[in-house]
């Protein structure tokens, strides 16, 4: 059974897909925060607001964002980043 805590890369990919789906329905604009993705854009029961807290999300502009993992000390991982730069 899928556990987001044991599979953070898969979880990040699901969240990133949800961000893209949100943007597709909102004129290419990304959400202001990750909680706006639940449950419509991330329809997995196992991905809850507490799971979203495992990630750092920054929307730099309506068309630019960055999604990163956070470790147990709430520090961002710098080596794996999802995102899109604005146009």
N, C-alpha and C positions, 0 to 999 in steps of 0.2 A: 504494500500500500504506500502511496506517495506521501512523504513527509517533507514539507518545505524546508524544515530546519536541517534535514540531512542532505538535501539536494539544492543548495542555494543557487547554483548556476542555472538549473532548470527553472527554479522559481523566478530568478531575474529575467529569464527569457520570456516566461509567461507574463510577467509584469510589463516588460518592454513591448510585447505584442498588444497588451491592453492599452498602453499609451498610444500606440499606433492606431488601434481601432477607435479610440476616443477621438484622436485628431481627424481621422477619416470622416467622422460624423460632426465635427465642429470646425469645418473650413480650414483644416490643416493646423489648427491651434492645439497645443498640448495642455493637459490639465494643470491647474495651479498646484495641486497636491495629489498624492497617490490615493487617498481615501475616496476621491471622486470616481475612481475606477470600479469600486465595489458596489454591487455584485454584477452589474451589467457588462463591464469590459473585462473583468477577471472572474468568470463564473465558476471558480473552483472553491468549494466549501472550505478546503484546507488553507486557503490564502485569506487570512483575517487581517484586521488592522494591526494586530501585534506582529504578524509576519511582515507586513509592510514596514514596520519599525526596524527590521533588519537591514534596511536600505536607506541610503541618502539620496534624495531626489531634489534637484534644483532646476527650476524653469528659469532660464536666463532671459527669455523673451517668449512671446506666444509661439514662436516657431523654433525654439532652441532649448534643449534640456540635457541633463546628465543624470544617470542612475548608477550608483555605486553600492557595493557591499559595505557593511560595517561589521567589525569584529566584536568580540565579547566585551571589549573596553569602549565600544561605541566609536572607534576610530575607523575612518574610511580606508578601504583597500585601494591602492593606487594603480594596481596592475590590471584590473578588469573593470572596464567602464562601458556602459551602454549610453547611447545618446545620439543627438542630431544637432548639428549646427544650423542656425537660422540662415535664411537666404536674404 
